[in-house]
Amino acid sequence: EYIAQKLSAAGLSGRLVSSQAELTGGNYANTIAVEIKKLKESGASKIGGLFGKVTGSSDMAKAGSSSAEIVVTLYGPDGRTVIISSPANAEVKGSPSDAVKAAIDQVISPILIKAK
């Protein structure tokens, strides 16, 4: 969903594809895949997240740091031909989801340019 928002902001249309069957059955100009190689959440973030759920404070969930290692790949219409692939690493103060978004932000611009 985050990448679909980035596509819309760049003037492109896109939607989330959640299965291989949907991918092979669809007619897409390009496909963007995000491979999460590694996610790491600090102990403080885990404890803060648990404490935050108990107290209802979402700020507590962002007390620690998280890191993500990803690879974002743009595939051609056949779903197999790699047009561009970019690895990214990010470490943020927040949740693993925040780290993945930060890593995507690092590499999405050249991928969107190639998708146009």
TIMI-2910 file (N, C-alpha, C, CB; in pm, 1 decimal, decimal comma, always signed):
<rs>
+----------+----------+----------+----------+----------+----------+----------+----------+----------+----------+----------+----------+------+
!      n_x !      n_y !      n_z !     ca_x !     ca_y !     ca_z !      c_x !      c_y !      c_z !     cb_x !     cb_y !     cb_z ! resn !
+----------+----------+----------+----------+----------+----------+----------+----------+----------+----------+----------+----------+------+
!    +81,6 !   -118,6 !     +0,0 !     +0,0 !     +0,0 !     +0,0 !    +87,1 !   +126,7 !     +0,0 !    -93,4 !     -1,1 !   +120,4 !  Glu !
!   +199,0 !   +122,0 !    +71,0 !   +289,0 !   +237,0 !    +76,2 !   +344,1 !   +269,1 !    -63,2 !   +404,8 !   +210,2 !   +174,5 !  Tyr !
!   +380,9 !   +165,8 !   -137,0 !   +433,5 !   +187,6 !   -272,3 !   +323,1 !   +236,7 !   -365,2 !   +496,1 !    +57,9 !   -328,0 !  Ile !
!   +200,7 !   +188,3 !   -348,8 !    +88,8 !   +237,1 !   -429,8 !    +69,7 !   +386,9 !   -408,1 !    -41,4 !   +160,6 !   -395,4 !  Ala !
!    +87,6 !   +433,7 !   -285,0 !    +79,0 !   +577,2 !   -255,5 !   +191,4 !   +653,0 !   -325,6 !    +85,0 !   +602,0 !   -103,1 !  Gln !
!   +310,6 !   +596,7 !   -326,0 !   +424,2 !   +659,7 !   -394,2 !   +398,6 !   +667,9 !   -544,5 !   +554,5 !   +581,2 !   -366,4 !  Lys !
!   +339,8 !   +561,8 !   -600,5 !   +306,3 !   +561,7 !   -742,9 !   +206,3 !   +672,1 !   -774,6 !   +249,7 !   +425,2 !   -784,9 !  Leu !
!   +102,2 !   +682,3 !   -693,8 !     -0,2 !   +785,6 !   -715,6 !    +60,4 !   +925,2 !   -707,9 !   -113,4 !   +771,9 !   -612,5 !  Ser !
!   +148,1 !   +946,3 !   -610,5 !   +212,3 !  +1076,9 !   -595,3 !   +298,1 !  +1111,5 !   -716,8 !   +297,9 !  +1079,3 !   -468,7 !  Ala !
!   +350,2 !  +1008,7 !   -785,9 !   +433,4 !  +1030,5 !   -904,8 !   +350,3 !  +1036,3 !  -1032,9 !   +537,9 !   +920,1 !   -916,4 !  Ala !
!   +216,5 !  +1028,4 !  -1019,2 !   +130,0 !  +1035,1 !  -1136,2 !   +110,8 !   +902,1 !  -1206,4 !   +184,7 !  +1133,1 !  -1232,4 !  Gly !
!   +146,0 !   +793,1 !  -1140,1 !   +128,2 !   +658,8 !  -1196,0 !    +14,2 !   +589,3 !  -1122,3 !   +259,9 !   +575,3 !  -1185,5 !  Leu !
!    -41,9 !   +487,6 !  -1183,9 !   -144,2 !   +410,4 !  -1113,8 !    -84,6 !   +276,3 !  -1074,1 !   -271,5 !   +391,0 !  -1202,2 !  Ser !
!   -129,2 !   +227,1 !   -962,0 !    -80,0 !    +98,0 !   -915,3 !   -170,6 !    +42,5 !   -808,1 !    +62,4 !   +110,0 !   -862,6 !  Gly !
!   -159,2 !    -86,0 !   -786,4 !   -237,6 !   -149,5 !   -681,7 !   -159,9 !   -264,8 !   -622,3 !   -372,5 !   -197,7 !   -735,8 !  Arg !
!   -199,3 !   -303,2 !   -504,5 !   -133,8 !   -411,5 !   -433,6 !   -174,7 !   -545,1 !   -493,8 !   -167,7 !   -406,9 !   -283,9 !  Leu !
!    -76,7 !   -627,1 !   -527,4 !   -100,0 !   -762,8 !   -575,8 !    -47,0 !   -855,4 !   -466,9 !    -29,8 !   -789,6 !   -716,6 !  Val !
!   -133,9 !   -940,7 !   -414,9 !    -95,4 !  -1017,8 !   -297,4 !    -70,8 !  -1166,1 !   -322,6 !   -199,7 !  -1003,9 !   -194,7 !  Ser !
!    -83,2 !  -1211,2 !   -447,2 !    -57,7 !  -1353,1 !   -473,0 !     +5,0 !  -1371,8 !   -611,0 !   -188,5 !  -1434,6 !   -462,1 !  Ser !
!    +73,0 !  -1482,2 !   -626,7 !   +134,4 !  -1516,2 !   -755,2 !    +27,4 !  -1538,7 !   -861,6 !   +222,8 !  -1641,4 !   -741,5 !  Gln !
!    -84,5 !  -1599,6 !   -823,5 !   -192,8 !  -1624,0 !   -918,3 !   -249,8 !  -1492,8 !   -970,9 !   -303,5 !  -1706,9 !   -852,7 !  Ala !
!   -265,5 !  -1395,5 !   -883,1 !   -314,9 !  -1264,7 !   -923,4 !   -214,9 !  -1195,3 !  -1015,6 !   -343,0 !  -1178,0 !   -800,3 !  Glu !
!    -87,1 !  -1214,5 !   -988,3 !    +17,7 !  -1154,3 !  -1069,7 !    +18,9 !  -1213,8 !  -1209,7 !   +153,9 !  -1172,8 !  -1003,4 !  Leu !
!    +15,3 !  -1346,1 !  -1219,9 !    +20,6 !  -1409,9 !  -1351,5 !   -110,2 !  -1393,0 !  -1428,5 !    +52,7 !  -1557,9 !  -1336,5 !  Thr !
!   -221,8 !  -1375,3 !  -1358,4 !   -350,2 !  -1357,9 !  -1424,9 !   -378,1 !  -1215,6 !  -1467,3 !   -458,9 !  -1404,1 !  -1336,0 !  Gly !
!   -299,3 !  -1120,6 !  -1416,4 !   -322,4 !   -979,9 !  -1447,0 !   -246,9 !   -933,6 !  -1569,5 !   -284,1 !   -895,1 !  -1330,0 !  Gly !
!   -283,5 !   -816,5 !  -1616,0 !   -217,8 !   -754,1 !  -1730,6 !   -156,5 !   -623,1 !  -1680,7 !   -319,2 !   -729,5 !  -1850,5 !  Asn !
!    -30,4 !   -628,9 !  -1639,3 !    +35,8 !   -514,7 !  -1578,0 !   +149,0 !   -463,7 !  -1666,6 !    +89,3 !   -552,0 !  -1439,7 !  Tyr !
!   +161,5 !   -331,6 !  -1675,5 !   +271,0 !   -272,4 !  -1751,7 !   +403,9 !   -303,7 !  -1683,7 !   +251,9 !   -119,6 !  -1766,1 !  Ala !
!   +408,0 !   -294,7 !  -1551,2 !   +526,8 !   -324,2 !  -1471,4 !   +482,0 !   -376,8 !  -1336,1 !   +617,3 !   -197,9 !  -1455,1 !  Asn !
!   +573,5 !   -441,8 !  -1268,0 !   +548,6 !   -489,1 !  -1132,7 !   +665,1 !   -447,0 !  -1046,0 !   +528,6 !   -643,2 !  -1128,7 !  Thr !
!   +634,6 !   -392,9 !   -927,2 !   +737,9 !   -357,4 !   -830,1 !   +729,2 !   -457,0 !   -715,6 !   +721,2 !   -209,6 !   -778,7 !  Ile !
!   +841,3 !   -520,1 !   -687,2 !   +847,7 !   -617,8 !   -578,4 !   +941,1 !   -565,7 !   -469,7 !   +895,8 !   -756,6 !   -630,5 !  Ala !
!   +904,0 !   -588,9 !   -345,5 !   +989,2 !   -553,6 !   -231,7 !  +1023,8 !   -682,8 !   -158,8 !   +918,4 !   -450,4 !   -135,3 !  Val !
!  +1151,8 !   -713,3 !   -158,5 !  +1201,0 !   -831,2 !    -86,2 !  +1264,2 !   -783,0 !    +44,2 !  +1304,6 !   -913,6 !   -172,8 !  Glu !
!  +1210,8 !   -830,5 !   +154,7 !  +1265,9 !   -793,6 !   +285,1 !  +1369,0 !   -898,8 !   +322,4 !  +1153,5 !   -782,1 !   +395,0 !  Ile !
!  +1495,1 !   -857,7 !   +319,1 !  +1605,8 !   -948,4 !   +349,1 !  +1622,6 !   -967,4 !   +499,8 !  +1735,8 !   -895,3 !   +288,0 !  Lys !
!  +1612,1 !   -854,4 !   +573,8 !  +1634,2 !   -861,3 !   +717,8 !  +1559,4 !   -749,1 !   +787,1 !  +1784,1 !   -854,3 !   +750,6 !  Lys !
!  +1492,8 !   -781,7 !   +897,1 !  +1429,6 !   -683,1 !   +984,5 !  +1483,7 !   -704,6 !  +1123,8 !  +1273,5 !   -694,4 !   +981,9 !  Leu !
!  +1515,0 !   -596,1 !  +1190,8 !  +1567,4 !   -606,6 !  +1326,3 !  +1503,1 !   -498,8 !  +1411,2 !  +1722,4 !   -594,2 !  +1328,4 !  Lys !
!  +1455,2 !   -538,5 !  +1528,3 !  +1392,8 !   -445,7 !  +1620,9 !  +1467,2 !   -453,1 !  +1753,4 !  +1241,6 !   -477,3 !  +1639,3 !  Glu !
!  +1502,6 !   -337,8 !  +1807,5 !  +1575,4 !   -337,3 !  +1934,5 !  +1485,4 !   -386,0 !  +2047,0 !  +1629,2 !   -196,5 !  +1966,1 !  Ser !
!  +1546,8 !   -436,2 !  +2150,9 !  +1472,3 !   -483,2 !  +2267,6 !  +1388,6 !   -372,6 !  +2328,3 !  +1567,1 !   -539,1 !  +2372,0 !  Gly !
!  +1440,5 !   -251,3 !  +2331,4 !  +1366,3 !   -138,1 !  +2388,3 !  +1238,8 !   -111,9 !  +2309,1 !  +1454,1 !    -11,5 !  +2390,8 !  Ala !
!  +1245,3 !   -128,1 !  +2178,7 !  +1127,9 !   -106,1 !  +2095,1 !  +1022,9 !   -213,0 !  +2122,2 !  +1166,7 !   -105,4 !  +1946,4 !  Ser !
!  +1066,3 !   -338,5 !  +2138,4 !   +971,9 !   -446,5 !  +2167,9 !   +902,0 !   -422,2 !  +2299,9 !  +1043,4 !   -581,4 !  +2170,7 !  Lys !
!   +977,2 !   -385,2 !  +2401,8 !   +919,6 !   -360,0 !  +2533,7 !   +828,4 !   -238,0 !  +2528,1 !  +1030,8 !   -339,6 !  +2639,1 !  Ile !
!   +873,5 !   -132,5 !  +2460,8 !   +791,0 !    -12,4 !  +2445,9 !   +661,3 !    -41,7 !  +2372,9 !   +867,9 !    +95,5 !  +2372,0 !  Gly !
!   +668,7 !   -126,3 !  +2270,8 !   +549,5 !   -163,7 !  +2195,7 !   +449,9 !   -238,9 !  +2281,0 !   +587,3 !   -247,1 !  +2076,4 !  Gly !
!   +499,4 !   -332,3 !  +2361,6 !   +411,4 !   -406,1 !  +2452,3 !   +350,8 !   -313,1 !  +2556,3 !   +488,1 !   -519,7 !  +2521,5 !  Leu !
!   +433,4 !   -226,9 !  +2613,8 !   +387,2 !   -133,1 !  +2714,6 !   +286,8 !    -35,0 !  +2653,3 !   +506,4 !    -57,3 !  +2776,5 !  Phe !
!   +315,4 !     +8,9 !  +2532,5 !   +226,7 !   +101,5 !  +2462,5 !    +90,7 !    +40,4 !  +2435,0 !   +289,6 !   +145,8 !  +2332,6 !  Gly !
!    +86,6 !    -89,0 !  +2400,6 !    -40,8 !   -156,8 !  +2376,7 !   -121,9 !   -163,8 !  +2505,4 !    -17,5 !   -298,3 !  +2320,3 !  Lys !
!    -54,2 !   -189,2 !  +2617,3 !   -122,0 !   -198,6 !  +2746,2 !   -177,1 !    -63,0 !  +2787,3 !    -26,8 !   -252,1 !  +2853,7 !  Val !
!   -100,0 !    +42,6 !  +2768,5 !   -140,1 !   +176,0 !  +2813,1 !   -217,2 !   +254,1 !  +2706,9 !    -18,3 !   +254,5 !  +2854,1 !  Thr !
!   -218,5 !   +203,9 !  +2583,3 !   -286,5 !   +274,4 !  +2475,8 !   -204,4 !   +386,2 !  +2415,0 !   -414,6 !   +329,5 !  +2525,5 !  Gly !
!    -74,7 !   +390,5 !  +2443,2 !    +12,8 !   +496,0 !  +2390,5 !    +94,9 !   +442,0 !  +2274,4 !   +106,1 !   +551,3 !  +2501,4 !  Ser !
!    +66,4 !   +491,3 !  +2154,6 !   +142,1 !   +444,2 !  +2037,9 !   +283,6 !   +500,8 !  +2037,1 !    +69,9 !   +482,5 !  +1908,2 !  Ser !
!   +308,2 !   +612,3 !  +2108,3 !   +442,5 !   +670,2 !  +2114,2 !   +540,9 !   +577,2 !  +2182,7 !   +439,3 !   +803,6 !  +2186,5 !  Asp !
!   +494,3 !   +496,5 !  +2274,6 !   +582,1 !   +402,8 !  +2344,3 !   +636,6 !   +297,0 !  +2248,2 !   +507,1 !   +335,3 !  +2460,2 !  Met !
!   +560,2 !   +265,4 !  +2146,0 !   +604,2 !   +165,2 !  +2048,3 !   +722,3 !   +215,4 !  +1967,2 !   +489,5 !   +127,6 !  +1954,8 !  Ala !
!   +744,3 !   +346,9 !  +1963,6 !   +853,0 !   +403,9 !  +1885,8 !   +973,6 !   +438,5 !  +1972,6 !   +805,0 !   +527,3 !  +1812,9 !  Lys !
!   +977,6 !   +382,5 !  +2093,9 !  +1084,7 !   +416,3 !  +2187,4 !  +1220,4 !   +362,9 !  +2143,2 !  +1051,8 !   +362,8 !  +2324,6 !  Ala !
!  +1223,6 !   +248,5 !  +2077,8 !  +1349,6 !   +188,2 !  +2036,6 !  +1379,4 !   +212,6 !  +1890,2 !  +1347,7 !    +40,3 !  +2064,0 !  Gly !
!  +1478,1 !   +140,1 !  +1839,6 !  +1514,4 !   +155,0 !  +1699,2 !  +1492,3 !    +23,7 !  +1625,0 !  +1660,9 !   +200,6 !  +1685,3 !  Ser !
!  +1475,5 !    +36,5 !  +1495,7 !  +1455,2 !    -78,6 !  +1408,3 !  +1537,9 !    -58,4 !  +1282,6 !  +1304,5 !    -98,0 !  +1373,6 !  Ser !
!  +1574,3 !   -168,2 !  +1218,8 !  +1647,7 !   -159,0 !  +1092,9 !  +1587,7 !   -256,0 !   +992,1 !  +1798,4 !   -188,6 !  +1114,1 !  Ser !
!  +1605,2 !   -222,0 !   +865,9 !  +1554,1 !   -304,9 !   +756,5 !  +1656,6 !   -310,3 !   +645,4 !  +1419,4 !   -250,6 !   +703,4 !  Ala !
!  +1667,4 !   -427,1 !   +587,1 !  +1748,9 !   -447,0 !   +466,8 !  +1654,4 !   -503,0 !   +361,8 !  +1873,2 !   -544,2 !   +492,8 !  Glu !
!  +1637,8 !   -429,6 !   +251,0 !  +1542,4 !   -468,4 !   +147,5 !  +1605,5 !   -460,8 !     +9,1 !  +1418,1 !   -379,7 !   +153,4 !  Ile !
!  +1535,7 !   -518,8 !    -89,4 !  +1569,0 !   -501,7 !   -230,5 !  +1437,3 !   -470,5 !   -301,6 !  +1640,6 !   -631,1 !   -291,4 !  Val !
!  +1434,2 !   -358,1 !   -373,2 !  +1316,6 !   -319,5 !   -449,9 !  +1349,8 !   -343,3 !   -597,3 !  +1275,6 !   -169,0 !   -422,7 !  Val !
!  +1263,0 !   -417,8 !   -665,9 !  +1287,5 !   -455,3 !   -804,8 !  +1168,0 !   -417,0 !   -891,3 !  +1316,2 !   -606,4 !   -816,3 !  Thr !
!  +1196,3 !   -356,6 !  -1005,5 !  +1094,9 !   -326,6 !  -1105,5 !  +1106,7 !   -429,6 !  -1216,4 !  +1110,4 !   -181,3 !  -1161,1 !  Leu !
!   +996,2 !   -501,7 !  -1240,5 !   +991,2 !   -602,9 !  -1345,9 !   +910,9 !   -550,0 !  -1463,8 !   +929,8 !   -735,0 !  -1293,2 !  Tyr !
!   +942,3 !   -599,0 !  -1582,1 !   +870,7 !   -562,4 !  -1703,8 !   +734,6 !   -629,1 !  -1710,9 !   +952,4 !   -599,2 !  -1825,9 !  Gly !
!   +664,8 !   -609,8 !  -1824,1 !   +529,5 !   -663,3 !  -1840,9 !   +517,9 !   -815,1 !  -1825,6 !   +478,7 !   -624,8 !  -1974,9 !  Pro !
!   +625,1 !   -886,9 !  -1853,3 !   +618,9 !  -1033,1 !  -1840,9 !   +633,1 !  -1080,3 !  -1695,6 !   +728,1 !  -1097,1 !  -1926,2 !  Asp !
!   +664,6 !   -988,3 !  -1604,9 !   +678,0 !  -1023,3 !  -1463,5 !   +807,4 !  -1093,2 !  -1428,5 !   +565,2 !  -1109,3 !  -1423,0 !  Gly !
!   +897,5 !  -1110,2 !  -1525,7 !  +1024,8 !  -1179,9 !  -1501,4 !  +1146,9 !  -1096,8 !  -1538,8 !  +1027,7 !  -1309,3 !  -1578,6 !  Arg !
!  +1132,8 !  -1010,5 !  -1637,6 !  +1245,5 !   -930,4 !  -1684,3 !  +1272,0 !   -816,2 !  -1586,1 !  +1218,3 !   -874,8 !  -1826,5 !  Thr !
!  +1393,7 !   -813,9 !  -1529,4 !  +1430,4 !   -710,2 !  -1433,7 !  +1470,4 !   -583,6 !  -1509,6 !  +1546,1 !   -758,3 !  -1341,4 !  Val !
!  +1401,9 !   -474,6 !  -1480,5 !  +1434,8 !   -345,7 !  -1541,8 !  +1535,9 !   -272,1 !  -1454,0 !  +1306,7 !   -259,3 !  -1562,2 !  Ile !
!  +1511,6 !   -271,5 !  -1323,8 !  +1603,5 !   -209,9 !  -1228,0 !  +1580,7 !   -276,8 !  -1092,5 !  +1582,0 !    -53,6 !  -1219,2 !  Ile !
!  +1689,4 !   -293,4 !  -1019,1 !  +1682,5 !   -350,8 !   -885,4 !  +1776,7 !   -272,3 !   -794,9 !  +1719,1 !   -503,0 !   -886,8 !  Ser !
!  +1725,0 !   -231,5 !   -678,6 !  +1804,8 !   -147,9 !   -588,4 !  +1795,5 !   -198,3 !   -444,5 !  +1758,6 !     -1,4 !   -596,1 !  Ser !
!  +1910,1 !   -227,2 !   -383,9 !  +1909,6 !   -263,9 !   -241,9 !  +1909,6 !   -138,3 !   -155,6 !  +2031,9 !   -352,8 !   -207,5 !  Pro !
!  +1858,3 !   -150,7 !    -34,0 !  +1858,4 !    -37,7 !    +58,9 !  +1862,0 !    -88,1 !   +202,2 !  +1734,7 !    +51,9 !    +36,6 !  Ala !
!  +1926,4 !    -10,2 !   +287,9 !  +1930,4 !    -37,0 !   +431,8 !  +1887,1 !    +89,9 !   +502,6 !  +2073,5 !    -82,9 !   +479,1 !  Asn !
!  +1809,1 !    +73,2 !   +608,3 !  +1767,4 !   +190,1 !   +686,6 !  +1759,2 !   +151,6 !   +833,5 !  +1630,5 !   +245,2 !   +636,7 !  Ala !
!  +1798,0 !   +245,0 !   +917,3 !  +1782,1 !   +230,2 !  +1061,4 !  +1709,3 !   +354,3 !  +1110,9 !  +1920,9 !   +211,2 !  +1134,3 !  Glu !
!  +1600,8 !   +332,2 !  +1182,2 !  +1518,0 !   +443,6 !  +1229,0 !  +1481,1 !   +424,8 !  +1375,6 !  +1390,6 !   +456,4 !  +1143,4 !  Val !
!  +1441,1 !   +532,3 !  +1435,6 !  +1385,0 !   +526,3 !  +1569,4 !  +1236,6 !   +501,5 !  +1547,8 !  +1413,3 !   +659,1 !  +1654,2 !  Lys !
!  +1193,3 !   +380,3 !  +1571,8 !  +1054,4 !   +344,9 !  +1547,3 !  +1039,0 !   +197,0 !  +1521,0 !   +999,4 !   +423,8 !  +1431,0 !  Gly !
!   +931,4 !   +162,5 !  +1454,6 !   +894,9 !    +22,9 !  +1430,5 !   +966,1 !    -34,4 !  +1307,2 !   +743,3 !    +10,7 !  +1413,2 !  Ser !
!   +965,5 !   -167,5 !  +1292,3 !  +1021,0 !   -227,7 !  +1170,6 !   +950,5 !   -177,9 !  +1044,2 !  +1010,8 !   -379,7 !  +1178,3 !  Pro !
!   +822,1 !   -151,4 !  +1053,4 !   +747,7 !    -97,3 !   +939,5 !   +801,9 !    +39,5 !   +899,3 !   +598,1 !    -87,2 !   +973,0 !  Ser !
!   +835,8 !   +121,5 !   +998,5 !   +896,0 !   +252,7 !   +970,1 !  +1030,6 !   +236,5 !   +900,0 !   +913,7 !   +333,7 !  +1100,4 !  Asp !
!  +1108,0 !   +134,9 !   +940,4 !  +1238,9 !   +110,1 !   +879,4 !  +1223,4 !    +66,8 !   +733,9 !  +1316,1 !     +2,7 !   +958,7 !  Ala !
!  +1124,5 !    -17,9 !   +705,1 !  +1100,3 !    -61,7 !   +567,4 !  +1060,9 !    +58,1 !   +481,3 !   +989,6 !   -170,8 !   +562,8 !  Val !
!   +972,8 !   +144,1 !   +533,4 !   +931,3 !   +262,7 !   +457,9 !  +1050,0 !   +354,8 !   +431,2 !   +821,6 !   +338,9 !   +533,8 !  Lys !
!  +1136,4 !   +371,7 !   +529,6 !  +1255,1 !   +456,9 !   +511,7 !  +1347,6 !   +398,3 !   +405,4 !  +1331,3 !   +473,2 !   +645,4 !  Ala !
!  +1362,6 !   +266,1 !   +404,1 !  +1446,8 !   +200,6 !   +303,6 !  +1385,0 !   +215,8 !   +164,3 !  +1465,8 !    +50,6 !   +337,9 !  Ala !
!  +1254,5 !   +199,9 !   +154,2 !  +1185,9 !   +219,3 !    +25,5 !  +1208,4 !   +361,6 !    -24,4 !  +1033,8 !   +190,2 !    +38,8 !  Ile !
!  +1196,0 !   +459,1 !    +65,7 !  +1215,3 !   +599,4 !    +27,6 !  +1353,8 !   +624,7 !    -31,4 !  +1194,0 !   +689,6 !   +148,2 !  Asp !
!  +1453,7 !   +550,0 !    +14,0 !  +1590,0 !   +567,5 !    -36,1 !  +1603,8 !   +531,2 !   -183,7 !  +1685,5 !   +483,9 !    +45,5 !  Gln !
!  +1525,3 !   +434,1 !   -230,9 !  +1546,9 !   +381,1 !   -366,1 !  +1429,5 !   +397,9 !   -462,1 !  +1579,7 !   +237,5 !   -356,9 !  Val !
!  +1316,8 !   +449,5 !   -416,1 !  +1197,5 !   +448,7 !   -500,3 !  +1203,8 !   +547,4 !   -617,7 !  +1077,4 !   +479,7 !   -416,1 !  Ile !
!  +1270,6 !   +660,8 !   -602,4 !  +1271,8 !   +762,3 !   -709,5 !  +1323,3 !   +710,1 !   -843,1 !  +1356,2 !   +879,5 !   -667,1 !  Ser !
!  +1443,2 !   +646,9 !   -848,7 !  +1488,7 !   +597,8 !   -979,7 !  +1401,0 !   +485,3 !  -1033,9 !  +1632,4 !   +549,5 !   -969,8 !  Pro !
!  +1339,3 !   +411,1 !   -947,0 !  +1249,4 !   +303,3 !   -991,9 !  +1124,5 !   +363,0 !  -1055,0 !  +1210,6 !   +210,3 !   -873,6 !  Ile !
!  +1070,8 !   +467,0 !   -993,6 !   +952,7 !   +532,1 !  -1050,9 !   +984,0 !   +598,4 !  -1184,6 !   +897,2 !   +635,7 !   -953,8 !  Leu !
!  +1102,7 !   +653,5 !  -1198,4 !  +1145,0 !   +714,1 !  -1325,3 !  +1148,3 !   +608,0 !  -1435,4 !  +1284,6 !   +781,3 !  -1310,5 !  Ile !
!  +1200,9 !   +490,9 !  -1404,1 !  +1206,2 !   +381,7 !  -1503,6 !  +1068,4 !   +328,0 !  -1536,2 !  +1294,2 !   +267,8 !  -1453,1 !  Lys !
!   +974,0 !   +336,9 !  -1440,8 !   +839,7 !   +284,6 !  -1462,1 !   +755,0 !   +373,5 !  -1552,5 !   +770,5 !   +267,1 !  -1329,9 !  Ala !
!   +794,3 !   +500,1 !  -1566,9 !   +714,6 !   +594,6 !  -1648,8 !   +726,7 !   +570,0 !  -1795,8 !   +755,5 !   +735,4 !  -1620,6 !  Lys !
+----------+----------+----------+----------+----------+----------+----------+----------+----------+----------+----------+----------+------+
</rs>
